[in-house]
Amino acid sequence: MDTEDPKDIVRRGYDAVSRLYDDAYGADTKYRALLGDLCRAIPTGSAVLDVGCGSGVPVARDLVAAGHRVTGMDISEVQISRARERVPQAEFIHGDVTAASFEPASFDAVVSLYALIHIPLAEQPPLLRSIARWLRPGGWFVATTGPRAWTGTEPNWLGGGAPMWWSHTDAATSRTWIREAGLTVEREEFVPEGDSGHALFWARRPTGQD
């Protein structure tokens, strides 16, 4: 029986494909519209946490260029090393976000693009509750999740020679988890990718919360 920690599969997988991933998904130009919307939604100089920041491009790079203070966190040491080189103006933390400890109301926005889908299902609701605490009242949470329930691996992801692991529930359950964490879902979209896609949520911590 395979008892390997799925998080270790994810860590080693991104260590192996860091550069391949950027090339495969067009790191320089992806998320342009999304990041533009986020920059219009938050004040200049906002503190932003990028969960699963990858190599720092484009999220940290573009948010820093727009005048925001960015903290990125990723489980892959290679990704963090590259992010520090590419976006030296941001702060990057190598670690598991489910074990992270930030002060309450530390961030004006938390972004998590294609990262929650690599976290075990049982750990996602507690993480969402933590994210809600980390946000300031009125702060934004922008995240992609899976469109349908699925857990599995790919043995040679992107031809990088290492497997990759995913685990996500359906969009309706993700929406429920976000709401149960104390956030208000303001917008939900389907982002197509190949013959499938992902759910994109824009949620907000209510302004009346302390």
Rosetta silent file (secondary structure, phi, psi, omega in degrees, C-alpha in Angstrom):
SEQUENCE: MDTEDPKDIVRRGYDAVSRLYDDAYGADTKYRALLGDLCRAIPTGSAVLDVGCGSGVPVARDLVAAGHRVTGMDISEVQISRARERVPQAEFIHGDVTAASFEPASFDAVVSLYALIHIPLAEQPPLLRSIARWLRPGGWFVATTGPRAWTGTEPNWLGGGAPMWWSHTDAATSRTWIREAGLTVEREEFVPEGDSGHALFWARRPTGQD
SCORE:     score description
SCORE:     0.000 S_00000001
   1 L     0.000  136.283 -179.928    0.000    0.000    0.000 S_00000001
   2 L   -80.322  115.503 -179.171    1.302    3.474   -0.922 S_00000001
   3 L  -111.319   14.726 -178.245    1.605    5.484    2.275 S_00000001
   4 L   -64.533  137.294  178.415    3.599    8.412    0.848 S_00000001
   5 L   -62.609  122.887 -179.313    2.496   11.799    2.140 S_00000001
   6 H   -60.787  -30.320  178.277    0.615   13.519   -0.712 S_00000001
   7 H   -65.518  -31.919  177.373    2.116   16.860    0.302 S_00000001
   8 H   -70.545  -34.737  174.691    5.566   15.421   -0.296 S_00000001
   9 H   -61.968  -44.129  179.377    4.458   14.341   -3.768 S_00000001
  10 H   -63.797  -45.201 -179.498    3.310   17.910   -4.429 S_00000001
  11 H   -59.443  -50.834 -178.717    6.531   19.390   -3.049 S_00000001
  12 H   -67.054  -34.495  179.322    8.788   17.132   -5.128 S_00000001
  13 H   -63.199  -45.621  179.111    6.562   17.539   -8.165 S_00000001
  14 H   -73.744  -30.963  171.745    6.840   21.325   -8.191 S_00000001
  15 H   -56.432  -39.728 -174.781   10.552   21.143   -7.399 S_00000001
  16 H   -76.539  -32.734 -170.075   10.876   19.081  -10.588 S_00000001
  17 H  -114.663   15.548 -174.181    8.672   21.144  -12.917 S_00000001
  18 H   -48.493  -54.131 -178.490    9.096   24.727  -11.720 S_00000001
  19 H   -72.416  -38.747  177.978   10.417   26.050  -15.042 S_00000001
  20 H   -60.703  -39.235 -179.700    8.346   23.654  -17.142 S_00000001
  21 H   -62.614  -46.380  179.466    5.200   24.846  -15.374 S_00000001
  22 H   -59.756  -41.643  179.911    5.915   28.496  -16.153 S_00000001
  23 H   -68.382  -41.824 -175.264    6.501   27.660  -19.812 S_00000001
  24 H   -67.244  -33.545 -174.137    3.461   25.397  -20.095 S_00000001
  25 L  -111.302   13.666  173.456    1.026   27.893  -18.600 S_00000001
  26 L    60.622   57.702 -172.015    2.428   31.178  -19.903 S_00000001
  27 L   -55.819  -34.943 -174.628    3.515   32.642  -16.586 S_00000001
  28 L   -65.390  -28.393 -172.503    4.376   36.068  -17.980 S_00000001
  29 L  -120.371  -11.331 -176.166    0.866   36.859  -19.182 S_00000001
  30 L   -69.173  156.708  177.669   -1.610   34.622  -17.317 S_00000001
  31 L    67.586   15.062 -174.305   -4.097   36.082  -14.782 S_00000001
  32 H   -58.626  -48.634 -178.612   -3.776   39.564  -16.316 S_00000001
  33 H   -66.415  -42.026 -179.570   -7.496   40.362  -16.123 S_00000001
  34 H   -60.729  -47.726 -178.740   -7.868   38.781  -12.677 S_00000001
  35 H   -66.869  -33.681  174.817   -4.951   40.710  -11.212 S_00000001
  36 H   -62.810  -43.811  177.441   -6.247   43.903  -12.771 S_00000001
  37 H   -61.721  -43.000 -179.188   -9.610   43.360  -11.083 S_00000001
  38 H   -63.866  -43.315 -179.891   -7.905   42.667   -7.751 S_00000001
  39 H   -63.227  -30.814  176.451   -5.764   45.800   -7.964 S_00000001
  40 H   -76.155  -20.892 -176.440   -8.900   47.854   -8.574 S_00000001
  41 H   -88.010  -19.617 -176.252  -10.585   46.239   -5.563 S_00000001
  42 L  -121.351  151.325 -179.182   -7.880   46.959   -2.974 S_00000001
  43 L   -69.495  151.585  173.349   -6.101   50.195   -2.022 S_00000001
  44 L   -57.817  138.283 -177.791   -2.556   50.858   -3.189 S_00000001
  45 L    87.819    9.439 -179.488   -0.100   49.623   -0.587 S_00000001
  46 L   -67.104  151.474  173.123   -2.301   46.725    0.487 S_00000001
  47 E   -90.001  123.756 -175.806   -0.821   43.677    2.201 S_00000001
  48 E  -125.617  133.693  174.055   -1.474   40.582    0.090 S_00000001
  49 E  -104.087  126.336  177.635   -0.791   36.923    0.881 S_00000001
  50 E  -105.951  104.836 -178.137   -0.206   34.645   -2.113 S_00000001
  51 E   -86.135  118.155 -173.576   -0.918   31.049   -1.043 S_00000001
  52 L    76.487   54.626 -169.571    0.949   28.682   -3.345 S_00000001
  53 L   -72.514  -13.306 -179.060    2.949   31.523   -4.851 S_00000001
  54 L    59.772 -139.096 -176.588    5.016   29.340   -7.180 S_00000001
  55 L   -86.244   10.117  177.053    7.936   31.137   -8.799 S_00000001
  56 L    87.682   -7.104 -178.332    6.494   34.569   -8.019 S_00000001
  57 L  -122.391  127.627   10.007    5.361   35.304  -11.577 S_00000001
  58 L   -99.910  -10.845 -165.973    2.964   36.748  -12.364 S_00000001
  59 H   -61.105  -60.608 -178.146    1.040   37.245   -9.096 S_00000001
  60 H   -60.978  -44.111 -178.618    3.712   38.575   -6.727 S_00000001
  61 H   -58.315  -49.013 -174.869    5.528   40.395   -9.521 S_00000001
  62 H   -72.008  -35.202  179.035    2.453   42.196  -10.818 S_00000001
  63 H   -70.422  -39.230  175.051    1.071   43.060   -7.382 S_00000001
  64 H   -61.820  -43.250  179.948    4.421   44.479   -6.274 S_00000001
  65 H   -62.402  -27.352  179.058    4.573   46.512   -9.488 S_00000001
  66 L   -85.855    1.483  175.098    1.124   47.897   -8.637 S_00000001
  67 L    97.265   15.223 -179.083    2.405   49.113   -5.277 S_00000001
  68 L   -98.350  159.858  178.366    1.282   46.321   -2.964 S_00000001
  69 E  -100.411  114.866 -169.543    3.197   44.530   -0.194 S_00000001
  70 E  -112.591  133.963  168.698    3.263   40.826   -1.013 S_00000001
  71 E  -116.306  124.345  178.575    3.998   37.778    1.102 S_00000001
  72 E  -112.376  145.410  178.501    4.185   34.503   -0.836 S_00000001
  73 E  -136.391  136.258 -178.650    4.170   31.005    0.599 S_00000001
  74 E  -151.944  148.722 -178.542    4.845   27.725   -1.175 S_00000001
  75 L   -80.597  -15.543 -177.204    5.690   24.152   -0.205 S_00000001
  76 L   -92.353  122.297  179.024    8.296   23.833   -2.993 S_00000001
  77 H   -65.295  -37.308  178.892   11.804   24.971   -2.106 S_00000001
  78 H   -64.919  -44.222  178.754   12.686   25.394   -5.790 S_00000001
  79 H   -60.681  -44.576 -179.535    9.673   27.600   -6.398 S_00000001
  80 H   -64.695  -41.362  178.707   10.497   29.778   -3.389 S_00000001
  81 H   -60.378  -44.078  179.761   14.148   30.080   -4.416 S_00000001
  82 H   -68.331  -38.142  179.572   13.147   31.225   -7.897 S_00000001
  83 H   -62.084  -41.659  179.616   10.509   33.604   -6.506 S_00000001
  84 H   -63.794  -34.050  177.868   13.089   35.317   -4.296 S_00000001
  85 H   -73.418  -38.933 -172.362   15.320   35.836   -7.317 S_00000001
  86 H   -83.617  -30.996 -177.739   12.549   37.044   -9.618 S_00000001
  87 L  -132.047   71.549 -175.176   10.638   39.285   -7.184 S_00000001
  88 L   -65.779  -15.707 -179.091   13.129   40.486   -4.566 S_00000001
  89 L   -77.747  -14.751 -179.831   10.738   43.202   -3.374 S_00000001
  90 L   -97.497  165.266  174.425    8.322   40.590   -1.955 S_00000001
  91 E  -103.070  132.272 -178.913    8.711   38.324    1.072 S_00000001
  92 E  -125.071  137.164 -176.811    8.628   34.579    0.415 S_00000001
  93 E  -121.126  126.647  174.779    8.184   31.792    2.943 S_00000001
  94 E   -89.027  116.917  179.550    8.992   28.138    2.291 S_00000001
  95 L   171.836  179.640 -179.803    6.461   26.003    4.130 S_00000001
  96 L   -93.808  116.518 -174.396    3.085   24.321    4.396 S_00000001
  97 H   -64.424  -24.677  179.476    0.347   26.938    4.547 S_00000001
  98 H   -69.502  -15.345  176.748   -1.906   24.634    6.583 S_00000001
  99 H  -106.727    6.842 -175.902    0.642   24.975    9.402 S_00000001
 100 L   -74.323  155.289  178.861    1.182   28.716    8.933 S_00000001
 101 L  -136.100  102.766  174.472    0.535   31.235   11.679 S_00000001
 102 L  -112.401  153.452  178.262   -0.186   34.839   10.709 S_00000001
 103 L   -64.505  145.742  174.914   -1.645   37.489   12.966 S_00000001
 104 L   -56.716  145.789  177.001   -5.403   38.057   12.658 S_00000001
 105 L    56.843   40.630 -178.708   -6.397   40.792   10.215 S_00000001
 106 L   -86.408  -22.026 -168.978   -2.907   40.870    8.658 S_00000001
 107 E  -128.920  144.796  173.630   -3.910   41.049    4.996 S_00000001
 108 E   -83.326  -21.280  177.571   -6.138   43.102    2.737 S_00000001
 109 E  -154.650  146.907  171.339   -6.307   40.196    0.284 S_00000001
 110 E  -124.813  125.769 -179.630   -5.400   36.517    0.122 S_00000001
 111 E  -113.102  134.822  176.817   -4.880   34.965   -3.311 S_00000001
 112 E  -143.386   93.632 -176.650   -4.725   31.208   -3.885 S_00000001
 113 L  -104.347  116.125  177.471   -4.601   30.195   -7.541 S_00000001
 114 L    58.817   37.383  177.793   -4.371   26.477   -8.334 S_00000001
 115 L  -119.076  -42.094  178.192   -3.027   25.703   -4.841 S_00000001
 116 H   -56.639  -30.223 -177.591   -6.029   24.558   -2.784 S_00000001
 117 H   -69.866   -5.651  175.912   -6.425   21.709   -5.265 S_00000001
 118 H  -107.457   10.886 -177.744   -3.147   20.232   -3.946 S_00000001
 119 L  -109.835  133.369 -179.913   -4.233   20.218   -0.279 S_00000001
 120 L   -51.523  140.383 -173.621   -5.915   17.174    1.327 S_00000001
 121 H   -54.268  -42.031 -177.072   -9.680   17.657    1.536 S_00000001
 122 H   -63.201  -23.127 -177.867   -9.823   17.335    5.324 S_00000001
 123 H   -93.893   -7.196 -177.464   -7.371   20.225    5.675 S_00000001
 124 H   -72.683  -47.364  178.008   -9.139   22.632    3.338 S_00000001
 125 H   -59.701  -43.364  175.490  -11.989   23.834    5.632 S_00000001
 126 H   -61.155  -37.160  177.987   -9.588   24.581    8.541 S_00000001
 127 H   -64.732  -42.435  179.262   -7.312   26.459    6.135 S_00000001
 128 H   -62.629  -37.057  176.479  -10.223   28.515    4.839 S_00000001
 129 H   -65.065  -39.073  176.814  -11.132   29.418    8.426 S_00000001
 130 H   -63.401  -44.821  179.603   -7.532   30.510    8.993 S_00000001
 131 H   -59.103  -42.158  178.635   -7.583   32.608    5.817 S_00000001
 132 H   -60.624  -37.736  177.637  -10.778   34.309    6.989 S_00000001
 133 H   -69.011  -36.512 -178.292   -9.032   35.222   10.266 S_00000001
 134 H   -69.410  -23.062 -178.859   -5.961   36.521    8.434 S_00000001
 135 E   -79.179  143.362  170.378   -8.083   38.894    6.373 S_00000001
 136 E   -75.090  154.216  174.311   -8.955   42.363    7.550 S_00000001
 137 E   -52.675  130.557 -175.758  -12.668   43.245    7.580 S_00000001
 138 E    87.744   -6.188 -178.863  -13.580   43.977    3.975 S_00000001
 139 E   -71.404  155.844 -174.357  -10.579   42.013    2.719 S_00000001
 140 E  -103.721  141.660  169.285  -10.775   39.839   -0.387 S_00000001
 141 E  -117.622  120.310 -179.630  -10.149   36.117   -0.861 S_00000001
 142 E  -120.377  120.025 -172.312   -9.604   35.113   -4.504 S_00000001
 143 E  -149.783  148.617  170.306   -9.163   31.402   -5.162 S_00000001
 144 E  -103.004  142.502  175.341   -9.511   28.658   -7.716 S_00000001
 145 E  -134.506  177.094  179.174  -10.923   25.271   -6.773 S_00000001
 146 L   -76.328  153.505  178.277  -11.929   22.156   -8.667 S_00000001
 147 L   -81.895  -22.389 -178.677  -15.200   22.022  -10.617 S_00000001
 148 L  -147.606  161.621 -177.137  -15.987   18.467   -9.476 S_00000001
 149 L   -71.528  130.183  177.768  -14.796   16.047   -6.816 S_00000001
 150 E  -166.431  138.855  171.949  -11.627   14.179   -7.723 S_00000001
 151 E  -133.822  131.283 -179.199   -8.465   12.911   -6.041 S_00000001
 152 E  -179.065 -178.961 -178.544   -5.633   11.361   -8.023 S_00000001
 153 E  -129.514  160.390  169.192   -2.130   11.512   -9.394 S_00000001
 154 E  -123.044  127.450 -168.652   -0.352   11.889  -12.694 S_00000001
 155 L   -70.777  -31.969 -175.623    2.881    9.858  -12.876 S_00000001
 156 L  -136.999   68.454 -170.486    5.031   12.114  -15.059 S_00000001
 157 H   -64.855  127.896  179.114    3.449   15.539  -14.826 S_00000001
 158 H    57.065   19.320 -179.391    4.445   17.932  -17.625 S_00000001
 159 H    70.158   20.997 -176.921    7.228   15.503  -18.537 S_00000001
 160 L   -86.562   -2.809  177.030    9.235   16.580  -15.495 S_00000001
 161 L    84.936    8.584  179.711    9.977   13.058  -14.309 S_00000001
 162 L  -135.874  151.951  177.779    7.994   13.293  -11.068 S_00000001
 163 L   -78.329  164.563  173.106    4.365   12.569  -10.147 S_00000001
 164 E  -133.185  150.868 -175.363    1.817   15.185   -9.082 S_00000001
 165 E  -126.597  137.921  176.683   -1.147   14.817   -6.719 S_00000001
 166 E  -130.206  153.184  172.148   -4.470   16.675   -6.623 S_00000001
 167 E  -154.315  116.577  177.967   -7.486   16.578   -4.352 S_00000001
 168 E  -147.519  152.546  175.372  -10.557   18.753   -4.724 S_00000001
 169 L   -92.636 -173.401  178.555  -14.247   18.655   -4.083 S_00000001
 170 L   -81.207  165.123 -174.960  -16.956   20.051   -6.350 S_00000001
 171 H   -62.202  -37.144 -178.982  -17.556   23.782   -6.733 S_00000001
 172 H   -64.137  -40.060  178.851  -20.765   23.736   -4.678 S_00000001
 173 H   -69.437  -41.018  175.739  -18.994   22.204   -1.692 S_00000001
 174 H   -58.271  -42.247  178.177  -16.105   24.653   -2.011 S_00000001
 175 H   -60.104  -43.295  178.328  -18.639   27.476   -2.003 S_00000001
 176 H   -63.073  -43.659  179.577  -20.195   26.080    1.174 S_00000001
 177 H   -62.299  -40.614  179.421  -16.790   25.740    2.861 S_00000001
 178 H   -63.479  -43.676  178.890  -15.895   29.342    1.990 S_00000001
 179 H   -66.156  -41.489 -179.918  -19.172   30.583    3.447 S_00000001
 180 H   -66.365  -22.411  176.322  -18.823   28.420    6.553 S_00000001
 181 L   -74.422  -11.553  178.266  -15.381   29.949    7.090 S_00000001
 182 L   105.442   13.093 -179.548  -17.126   33.295    7.552 S_00000001
 183 L  -105.573  152.224  177.337  -16.639   34.811    4.105 S_00000001
 184 E  -101.084  121.568  178.435  -19.266   36.169    1.728 S_00000001
 185 E   -76.954  115.211 -178.038  -19.036   34.862   -1.838 S_00000001
 186 E   -93.913  -26.854 -173.988  -19.377   37.913   -4.072 S_00000001
 187 E  -156.674  142.805  175.980  -18.614   36.318   -7.430 S_00000001
 188 E  -140.826  132.841 -178.387  -18.147   32.849   -8.893 S_00000001
 189 E  -134.191  160.616  170.827  -16.916   31.994  -12.367 S_00000001
 190 E  -105.887  124.795  179.849  -15.928   28.953  -14.373 S_00000001
 191 E  -104.481  107.000 -176.657  -12.442   29.198  -15.855 S_00000001
 192 E   -69.115  146.722  175.321  -12.122   26.779  -18.801 S_00000001
 193 E  -150.626  110.284 -176.489   -8.947   24.775  -19.284 S_00000001
 194 L    61.004 -129.246  179.300   -8.750   22.202  -22.058 S_00000001
 195 L   -94.172   12.223  177.940  -11.811   19.954  -21.850 S_00000001
 196 E  -140.098 -138.662  179.858  -12.456   20.918  -18.224 S_00000001
 197 E   162.575 -165.112 -177.870  -11.641   23.911  -16.017 S_00000001
 198 E  -139.103  158.640  173.045  -11.767   25.315  -12.492 S_00000001
 199 E   -89.697  137.013  177.478  -14.089   27.350  -10.312 S_00000001
 200 E  -116.371  122.726 -178.746  -12.917   30.869   -9.444 S_00000001
 201 E  -112.421  137.669  167.571  -14.294   32.460   -6.282 S_00000001
 202 E  -114.488  113.442 -178.272  -14.194   36.076   -5.150 S_00000001
 203 E  -127.539  160.920 -174.059  -15.148   36.197   -1.473 S_00000001
 204 E  -139.628  141.160  171.836  -14.945   38.905    1.173 S_00000001
 205 L   -76.287  126.686 -178.570  -14.690   39.109    4.925 S_00000001
 206 L   -55.948  142.206 -175.206  -17.716   41.091    6.105 S_00000001
 207 L   -71.375  -18.773 -179.508  -16.862   44.620    7.181 S_00000001
 208 L   -80.430   -6.251 -178.849  -18.784   44.287   10.422 S_00000001
 209 L   -81.197  142.355  175.528  -16.417   41.612   11.765 S_00000001
 210 L   -89.265    0.000    0.000  -13.727   42.550   14.290 S_00000001
